[in-house]
């Protein structure tokens, strides 16, 4: 499964038992590899007391990771802690081990939730519209969580971050475009144009002064529903890429943004020229990440090239 990914690797039974023995005083009854996943490797674990947990293992070949990806599980744990305080449904973390002492990989154990991903549920149009509105409400609540600095939670939990949104964007763009140059994905000319965006549009971006939490990966696969009531969201998951950012940064990743999401969000997106420019910049940054991921980490040049074309198209408009 997922043999094309350069990051994915299954465990043997002894490795699984070592993790269980390290975290529980009870034995392993059964385990099932969960489908999907190109970055993490995920198992459904059942212990001898019949309690169930989800075990997520971080990637192998960590030299292929982007800098912030080296600390994703600590970031995700922090995201859940912040959201719980605001009554936002998220996973309950049992263990988050980044010491590499049990296994040469990070891992996280969370309580199993009897649920189905929204992307896999058979929903009526009315149910889907209702859920999009509800996700919009949660997105707004997430953004009401303010930080002291701008930056990815993966860096914030290490005491890093930026007091300027422009400085954060410059740093983030430089790190990811370094990788694009290293792997010959983009040309130096293209990279220079991208790196110039924060300075070129600083008159817009400098107006962002309040760091607000953004999930940065809202799509139907990260919305878990109650199997017995498909209109109830039981968890918003995979907050490991979250950023304290401009609130509109969330809309650079437009997978769930439609009229129903906006209705739940509670305020219309401004379509003045400056905001349109901002969202195009954010779209370029999102796709820089995805482009690298598909080219290098997931070893799929076809999708990588499709994303690259999107970047170049928006770059022309900026």
C-alpha positions in Angstrom: 0.0 0.0 0.0 1.3 3.5 -0.9 4.5 2.0 -2.2 5.2 5.1 -4.4 5.5 7.4 -1.4 9.1 8.0 -0.2 7.8 8.7 3.3 5.4 5.8 4.0 6.5 2.6 5.7 4.5 -0.1 7.5 5.6 -1.6 10.9 6.1 -5.2 11.8 4.2 -6.7 14.7 7.2 -6.5 17.1 7.5 -2.8 16.4 3.8 -2.3 17.1 4.0 -4.2 20.3 7.0 -2.2 21.5 4.9 1.0 21.1 1.9 -0.5 22.9 4.1 -1.9 25.8 5.7 1.5 26.2 2.4 3.4 26.6 -0.1 0.8 28.1 -0.1 -1.8 30.9 -2.1 -4.1 28.7 -1.4 -6.2 25.6 -2.2 -5.7 22.0 -5.2 -7.7 20.8 -5.3 -6.8 17.1 -4.3 -4.1 14.6 -5.4 -3.0 11.2 -3.6 -0.8 8.7 -5.9 2.0 7.7 -6.2 3.0 4.1 -4.9 6.2 2.7 -2.0 8.2 3.9 1.1 9.0 1.9 2.8 11.0 4.7 1.9 9.2 7.9 1.4 5.5 8.3 -1.8 4.8 10.3 -3.2 1.8 12.3 -6.4 1.0 14.2 -5.2 -0.6 17.4 -7.4 -2.8 19.7 -6.0 -3.7 23.1 -6.9 -6.7 25.2 -9.5 -4.7 27.1 -11.1 -4.0 23.7 -10.4 -0.3 23.9 -9.4 1.1 20.5 -6.9 3.7 19.5 -5.5 5.2 16.3 -1.7 5.0 16.0 -0.1 7.4 13.5 3.5 7.1 12.6 5.6 9.9 11.2 7.5 9.6 7.9 10.7 7.8 7.1 13.4 9.5 4.9 13.1 12.6 7.0 15.8 14.3 4.9 13.0 14.9 2.3 10.8 16.8 4.8 10.3 20.5 4.7 11.7 22.2 7.8 8.4 22.7 9.6 7.5 19.0 8.9 10.1 17.9 11.3 7.8 18.8 14.2 4.3 18.1 13.0 3.1 15.9 15.7 3.9 18.4 18.5 2.2 21.0 16.4 -0.9 18.8 16.0 -1.1 18.1 19.7 -0.9 21.9 20.4 -3.6 22.6 17.9 -6.0 20.2 19.6 -5.2 21.7 23.0 -6.1 25.2 21.7 -9.3 24.0 20.0 -10.5 22.0 23.0 -10.5 25.2 25.1 -12.9 26.8 22.6 -15.3 23.8 22.4 -14.2 22.8 18.9 -14.4 19.0 18.4 -11.0 17.5 17.9 -9.1 14.3 18.6 -8.1 13.3 22.2 -4.3 12.7 22.3 -3.2 9.8 24.5 0.5 10.0 23.6 2.8 12.0 21.4 6.4 10.7 21.3 9.0 12.6 19.3 12.0 11.3 21.2 12.7 8.4 18.7 13.5 6.3 21.7 11.0 3.5 21.1 11.1 3.7 17.3 13.1 5.8 14.9 10.0 7.7 14.0 7.6 10.1 15.7 4.3 8.7 16.6 0.9 9.7 18.1 -1.8 7.7 19.8 -5.3 9.1 19.9 -8.6 7.7 21.1 -10.5 6.0 18.4 -13.7 7.8 17.4 -16.5 5.8 15.9 -16.9 7.9 12.8 -16.7 8.3 9.0 -14.8 10.9 7.1 -17.0 13.4 5.4 -15.3 12.5 2.1 -16.5 8.9 2.4 -20.0 9.5 3.7 -23.1 9.1 1.5 -24.7 12.6 2.0 -27.6 14.3 0.5 -27.1 17.8 -0.9 -28.9 19.2 2.0 -26.7 17.3 4.5 -23.6 18.4 2.7 -24.7 22.0 2.6 -25.4 21.9 6.3 -22.0 20.4 7.1 -20.2 23.0 5.0 -22.0 25.7 7.0 -21.0 24.0 10.2 -17.3 23.8 9.2 -17.5 27.5 8.3 -18.7 28.2 11.9 -15.8 26.1 13.3 -13.3 27.9 11.0 -14.4 31.2 12.4 -14.1 29.9 16.0 -10.6 28.6 15.2 -9.6 32.0 13.9 -10.8 33.7 17.1 -7.8 32.0 18.8 -5.1 34.6 18.8 -1.3 34.1 19.1 1.5 36.4 20.2 3.6 35.7 17.0 3.0 34.7 13.4 4.2 31.3 12.4 3.5 27.6 12.0 2.6 25.8 15.2 5.4 23.4 14.5 7.8 26.4 15.1 5.7 28.3 17.7 5.8 25.3 20.1 9.6 25.6 19.9 9.5 29.2 21.0 10.0 30.6 17.5 7.8 32.8 15.3 7.7 36.3 13.9 6.2 39.6 15.1 5.7 40.6 11.4 3.4 38.8 9.0 5.6 39.9 6.1 8.7 38.6 7.8 7.0 35.2 8.3 6.0 35.0 4.7 9.6 35.9 3.5 11.0 33.2 5.7 8.5 30.6 4.7 8.8 31.2 1.0 12.6 31.2 1.2 12.7 27.8 2.9 10.4 26.1 0.5 11.8 27.7 -2.7 15.3 26.5 -1.5 13.9 23.0 -1.8 12.4 23.7 -5.2 15.8 24.9 -6.5 17.6 21.9 -4.9 15.3 19.5 -6.7 15.1 21.5 -10.0 11.3 22.0 -9.8 11.3 25.8 -10.4 13.9 28.0 -12.1 15.9 30.6 -10.3 14.0 33.3 -12.3 10.6 31.9 -11.1 11.9 31.6 -7.5 13.1 35.2 -7.5 9.7 36.4 -8.6 8.0 34.4 -5.8 10.4 35.5 -3.2 9.7 39.1 -4.1 6.0 38.9 -3.5 6.0 39.8 0.3 8.1 42.9 -0.4 6.2 43.9 -3.5 2.9 43.7 -1.7 4.1 44.8 1.8 1.7 47.8 1.6 -1.1 45.2 1.8 0.5 42.5 4.0 1.8 44.9 6.6 -1.8 45.7 7.6 -2.0 42.2 9.1 -1.1 42.7 12.7 -3.0 40.1 14.7 -1.9 36.4 14.4 -5.0 34.2 14.2 -5.0 30.5 14.2 -5.8 28.9 10.8 -6.1 25.1 10.2 -4.6 25.3 6.7 -5.8 21.9 5.6 -9.6 22.0 5.7 -11.1 19.5 3.4 -13.7 16.7 3.6 -11.2 14.1 4.5 -10.3 15.9 7.7 -13.9 16.3 8.9 -15.1 13.2 10.9 -18.9 12.6 11.2 -20.9 10.6 13.6 -21.8 7.3 11.8 -25.3 7.3 13.3 -25.9 11.0 12.6 -24.1 12.2 9.5 -24.9 15.8 10.2 -22.9 15.8 13.5 -19.2 16.7 13.3 -17.3 14.7 15.9 -13.8 15.9 15.1 -11.8 18.2 12.9 -8.4 16.4 12.5 -4.9 16.9 11.0 -4.2 20.3 12.4 -0.4 19.7 12.1 0.0 22.4 9.4 -1.8 25.1 11.3 -0.4 28.6 11.3 -0.9 31.7 13.4 -1.6 33.9 10.3 -3.8 36.4 8.5 -7.3 35.0 8.9 -7.7 35.1 5.2 -4.7 32.7 4.8 -7.3 29.9 5.3 -8.9 30.8 2.0 -5.7 30.2 0.0 -6.7 26.6 0.5 -10.1 26.7 -1.0 -11.2 23.0 -0.9 -14.3 23.7 1.3 -14.9 27.4 0.5 -18.4 27.8 -1.0 -21.5 29.8 -0.2 -22.5 27.5 2.6 -19.1 27.6 4.2 -19.1 31.4 4.0 -22.6 31.5 5.5 -21.4 29.6 8.5 -18.2 31.6 8.7 -20.4 34.6 9.2 -18.8 37.3 7.0 -18.3 37.6 3.3 -14.8 37.5 1.7 -13.9 41.0 0.6 -13.4 41.1 -3.2 -11.6 44.4 -3.2 -8.4 44.4 -5.2 -6.0 44.2 -2.2 -7.8 41.1 -0.8 -7.8 39.4 -4.1 -4.1 40.0 -4.4 -3.6 38.6 -0.9 -5.5 35.4 -1.6 -3.5 34.9 -4.8 -0.2 35.2 -2.9 -1.5 32.7 -0.3 -2.6 30.3 -3.1 0.9 30.4 -4.6 2.4 29.5 -1.2 0.0 26.7 -0.5 0.8 25.2 -3.9 4.5 25.6 -3.5 4.2 23.2 -0.6 2.0 20.8 -2.5 4.2 20.9 -5.6 7.2 19.9 -3.6 5.3 17.2 -1.7 4.1 15.6 -4.9 7.3 15.8 -6.8 9.7 14.8 -4.1 7.9 13.1 -1.2 5.1 11.3 -3.0 7.1 10.7 -6.1 4.2 11.6 -8.5 5.5 14.0 -11.1 2.2 14.1 -13.0 0.4 15.7 -10.1 3.5 17.8 -9.3 3.5 19.3 -12.8 -0.2 20.1 -12.6 0.3 22.0 -9.4 3.4 23.7 -10.9 1.2 25.0 -13.8 -1.2 26.5 -11.3 1.7 28.3 -9.5 3.0 29.8 -12.8 -0.5 30.9 -13.8 -1.1 32.9 -10.6 2.4 34.2 -10.7 1.7 35.8 -14.0 -1.3 37.5 -12.5 0.8 38.9 -9.7 
